[in-house]
Amino acid sequence: MKDKTSLPIDAVITWVDGADPKHKEKIARYSKTPKFVATKAFDKRFTNVEEVKYVVHSILKYAPFVRKIFIVTDEQTPAFLLDNDKYPSVVLVDHKTIFKGQEDYLPVFNSRSIETKLYAIPDLAEHFIYFNDDMFLLNPTTVEDFFVEGLPVVRGRWHAFKEDIFYKRFFRKKKRQSPSHIIAQEKSAKILGLKRYFRFHHHPHPMRKSMIATFFKNHPKIEAENIQYRFRHRNQFLIQGLSYHLTLATTKDGQHKNYQLIHLNPYNKPLFWINYKLNALGKSKSTLFLNLQNIEQCPEEKKQWILSWFEQKYALHF
């Protein structure tokens, strides 16, 4: 049963089936290393186990206040949506739709570029929660877990920039800068002229559409510079970081230092540890979020155990 709330809230998920032959062909056409796309290493990295189905189920089960769930993708449809009568609140959105008027930047294979344009989803609610396809809700949530008095709840802590920390500055000169998650978070603060950055983790991110749209309306060059890269680049910032820093410029009441998150990369973890993390630690009602990365790279026995856990955990009765 849907929660009664006067605040319409949507969920947005970005998803791609990297093993789709048409998609692989498209990547090879634009990649600087097209031969890599045809290798087993590429297949191992991008084989899809359709975790997105369980992301959707976790939202339907544990965030019944969500109005619509938008899945943003590139001319693809997750298999579970072929029986779409079961999912009336789920809407597919193609890259061409959110890049309307900026089609020269397509095709794009870069989540940071795609995330920058999420605010352009038609009929997207002012308040929305952004999920990657490896982010799940673990327990029942409320509106207040994401928005307080209409403003996004931001989870994380303030940090100094790496170049302002002596020993990190030294090592940074020795190493080529890569397009890392932390560097992209730092850049989201630097474009606002801040002297430090708010560091966050891999969990669902509440945002306000108008906050992002207004910023890019006033700074169109910043948007264009961030979406110009078909593949991830070290010059890019994270839209989640921009949203958080814009929010914190408005209020400090929404800060939440507890991530309420289980973060797990099961590939190199023993099965008993995965079991403990998901079934023991995951029972805590204060633990709301699960980030389970690189399931497709797991050995088959471990992968099947996780998928079976998903089926039991996120079973829905239509």
C-alpha positions in Angstrom: 0.0 0.0 0.0 1.3 3.4 -1.0 2.4 5.8 1.8 0.4 9.0 1.8 2.7 12.0 1.2 2.3 15.4 -0.2 5.8 15.3 -1.6 6.0 13.5 -5.0 9.2 11.6 -5.1 10.6 9.6 -8.1 13.5 7.2 -8.4 16.0 7.2 -11.3 18.3 4.3 -12.2 20.9 4.3 -14.9 21.4 0.9 -16.6 23.2 -0.7 -19.5 23.6 -4.2 -20.8 27.2 -4.1 -21.7 27.1 -7.6 -23.2 24.5 -6.7 -25.8 26.2 -7.3 -29.2 24.7 -4.1 -30.7 25.9 -2.1 -27.8 29.4 -3.7 -28.0 29.5 -2.8 -31.7 28.7 0.8 -30.9 31.4 1.0 -28.2 34.0 -0.5 -30.6 33.1 2.2 -33.2 34.0 5.0 -30.8 36.6 3.4 -28.5 40.3 4.1 -28.8 40.9 0.3 -28.1 38.2 -1.4 -30.2 39.9 -4.8 -30.1 39.3 -4.8 -26.3 35.6 -5.0 -26.8 35.9 -8.4 -28.5 37.9 -9.9 -25.6 36.9 -12.2 -22.8 38.2 -9.5 -20.4 35.5 -7.2 -21.7 32.8 -9.8 -21.4 33.8 -10.6 -17.9 33.7 -7.0 -16.9 30.3 -6.1 -18.6 28.3 -9.4 -18.5 25.0 -8.4 -17.1 23.1 -10.3 -14.5 20.2 -7.8 -14.5 20.6 -6.6 -10.9 18.4 -3.7 -12.0 15.4 -5.9 -11.5 16.2 -6.3 -7.9 17.0 -2.5 -7.5 13.4 -1.9 -8.8 12.0 -4.6 -6.5 13.8 -3.1 -3.5 12.3 0.3 -4.2 8.8 -1.1 -4.7 9.1 -3.1 -1.5 10.9 -0.7 0.8 10.0 2.8 -0.6 6.3 2.6 -1.3 6.1 6.4 -1.4 8.0 6.5 -4.7 5.7 7.7 -7.5 7.6 6.6 -10.6 10.8 4.6 -11.3 12.7 5.9 -14.4 15.3 3.6 -15.9 17.7 5.5 -18.2 19.3 3.4 -20.9 20.5 3.4 -24.5 18.0 1.7 -26.8 17.8 -1.3 -24.4 15.1 -2.9 -22.3 15.8 -5.1 -19.2 14.4 -8.6 -19.7 12.1 -8.4 -16.6 10.3 -5.4 -18.2 9.2 -7.4 -21.2 6.3 -8.4 -18.9 5.7 -4.7 -18.3 2.1 -5.1 -17.1 3.5 -5.9 -13.7 5.4 -2.7 -13.4 3.1 0.2 -14.3 5.2 2.7 -12.3 8.4 1.8 -14.2 9.3 4.1 -17.2 12.1 3.6 -19.7 13.9 6.7 -20.8 16.3 6.7 -23.7 19.5 8.7 -23.8 18.1 10.6 -26.9 15.3 11.9 -24.7 17.5 13.5 -22.0 20.1 14.7 -24.6 17.5 16.3 -26.7 19.1 19.3 -28.4 22.5 18.0 -27.6 22.5 14.9 -29.7 26.1 15.5 -30.9 27.3 14.1 -27.6 25.6 10.7 -28.4 26.3 7.9 -28.2 27.7 8.1 -24.7 29.1 5.2 -22.6 30.0 7.3 -19.6 27.8 7.4 -16.5 29.1 10.8 -15.4 27.9 12.4 -18.6 24.6 10.6 -18.4 24.1 11.5 -14.8 24.6 15.2 -15.7 21.4 15.1 -17.8 19.1 13.2 -15.4 17.3 16.5 -14.6 16.0 16.5 -18.2 13.9 13.4 -17.8 10.3 14.3 -18.9 7.8 14.4 -16.0 10.5 13.8 -13.4 9.4 14.9 -10.0 11.1 17.9 -8.4 12.4 15.5 -5.7 14.0 12.3 -6.9 16.4 9.7 -5.7 19.2 8.5 -7.9 20.3 4.8 -7.9 23.1 3.1 -9.8 22.1 -0.4 -10.9 24.1 -1.9 -8.0 22.4 0.1 -5.2 19.6 -1.5 -3.3 17.3 -0.6 -0.4 17.9 -3.1 2.4 15.1 -2.2 4.8 11.9 -0.1 4.9 12.5 3.6 4.4 10.6 6.8 4.9 10.5 10.1 3.0 12.6 11.6 5.8 15.4 9.2 5.1 15.9 11.2 1.8 14.3 14.6 2.2 13.8 16.8 5.2 11.6 19.9 4.8 12.0 19.4 1.0 15.8 19.4 1.0 17.9 16.4 0.2 19.5 14.5 3.1 23.3 14.5 2.4 25.3 11.6 3.9 29.1 12.0 4.3 31.8 14.3 5.8 33.8 17.3 4.8 37.3 16.6 3.7 40.3 18.7 2.6 41.3 18.5 -1.1 44.2 16.0 -1.7 46.5 18.8 -2.8 46.0 20.5 0.6 47.3 17.4 2.4 51.1 17.3 2.3 51.8 13.6 2.0 49.0 13.1 -0.6 50.2 16.1 -2.6 53.7 14.5 -2.7 52.4 11.2 -4.0 50.0 12.9 -6.4 53.0 14.4 -8.3 54.5 11.0 -8.7 51.3 9.4 -10.2 49.2 10.3 -13.2 45.8 11.6 -12.2 43.0 9.1 -13.0 39.3 9.7 -13.3 38.7 8.4 -9.8 35.5 8.8 -7.8 37.2 11.0 -5.2 38.7 13.3 -7.8 35.3 13.8 -9.4 33.8 14.6 -6.0 36.5 17.2 -5.4 35.8 18.8 -8.8 32.1 19.2 -7.9 33.2 21.4 -5.0 35.9 23.3 -6.9 33.5 24.5 -9.7 31.5 26.2 -6.9 34.7 27.8 -5.5 34.7 25.8 -2.3 37.9 25.3 -0.2 37.1 21.7 0.7 34.6 19.0 -0.4 31.8 16.9 1.0 32.8 13.3 0.6 30.1 10.7 0.1 29.8 6.9 -0.6 28.0 4.6 -3.0 24.5 4.9 -1.8 21.2 6.3 -3.2 21.4 10.1 -3.7 18.3 12.3 -3.1 18.3 15.4 -5.4 16.1 18.4 -6.4 15.6 18.8 -10.1 15.3 22.6 -10.1 18.5 23.0 -8.1 20.5 21.3 -10.9 18.5 22.8 -13.8 18.9 26.3 -12.5 22.6 25.9 -12.0 23.1 24.6 -15.5 20.9 27.3 -16.9 23.2 29.9 -15.3 26.4 28.0 -16.2 25.7 26.2 -19.6 29.4 25.9 -20.3 30.0 23.8 -17.2 27.2 21.4 -18.3 28.6 21.2 -21.9 32.1 20.5 -20.6 30.9 17.7 -18.4 28.8 15.8 -21.0 31.4 16.1 -23.9 33.2 12.9 -22.9 31.8 9.6 -24.4 34.0 7.7 -22.0 34.9 8.6 -18.4 37.5 11.4 -18.1 39.5 12.8 -15.2 38.2 16.3 -16.0 34.6 15.4 -15.1 32.7 16.1 -11.8 29.9 14.1 -10.3 26.4 15.5 -10.4 25.7 13.9 -7.0 28.5 16.0 -5.6 27.3 19.2 -7.3 23.8 18.5 -5.8 25.2 17.9 -2.3 27.4 21.0 -2.4 24.5 23.2 -3.6 22.3 21.7 -0.9 24.8 22.4 1.8 25.1 26.0 0.6 21.4 26.3 1.4 21.3 24.5 4.8 23.4 22.4 7.1 20.4 20.7 8.8 20.3 17.8 6.4 23.8 16.5 7.1 23.9 12.9 8.1 27.3 11.4 9.0 25.9 7.8 9.2 25.8 6.2 5.7 23.4 3.5 6.9 25.1 1.4 4.3 26.6 -2.1 3.7 29.2 -1.8 0.9 30.4 -5.1 -0.4 32.5 -6.3 -3.4 31.8 -10.0 -3.2 34.3 -11.0 -6.0 37.2 -11.7 -3.6 35.3 -12.3 -0.4 34.4 -15.8 1.0 30.8 -16.9 0.9 30.5 -17.0 4.7 31.5 -13.4 4.9 28.9 -12.4 2.2 26.3 -14.4 4.1 27.2 -12.6 7.4 27.2 -9.1 5.9 23.8 -9.6 4.1 21.9 -11.8 6.6 23.3 -10.7 10.0 24.4 -7.1 9.6 21.6 -6.5 7.1 18.9 -7.3 9.7 19.6 -4.0 11.5 16.6 -1.7 10.7 19.0 1.3 10.8 20.9 -0.2 7.9 19.0 1.1 4.9 21.2 0.7 1.9 23.2 -2.0 0.1 25.9 -1.4 -2.5 26.9 -4.8 -4.0 29.5 -4.4 -6.7 30.8 -6.5 -9.6 28.5 -9.5 -9.1 29.0 -10.5 -12.7 32.7 -11.1 -12.0 32.0 -13.6 -9.2 32.6 -17.4 -9.6 29.4 -19.1 -10.8 28.6 -20.7 -7.4 28.9 -17.4 -5.6 27.0 -15.5 -8.3 24.1 -18.0 -8.1 24.0 -17.7 -4.3 23.7 -13.9 -4.5 21.0 -14.1 -7.2 19.1 -16.6 -5.0 19.4 -14.2 -2.1 18.0 -11.4 -4.2 15.1 -13.6 -5.2 14.2 -14.3 -1.6 14.9 -10.9 -0.3 13.1 -8.9 -2.9 10.2 -11.3 -3.8 7.1 -9.4 -4.8 3.6 -10.8 -4.9 1.8 -9.1 -7.8 
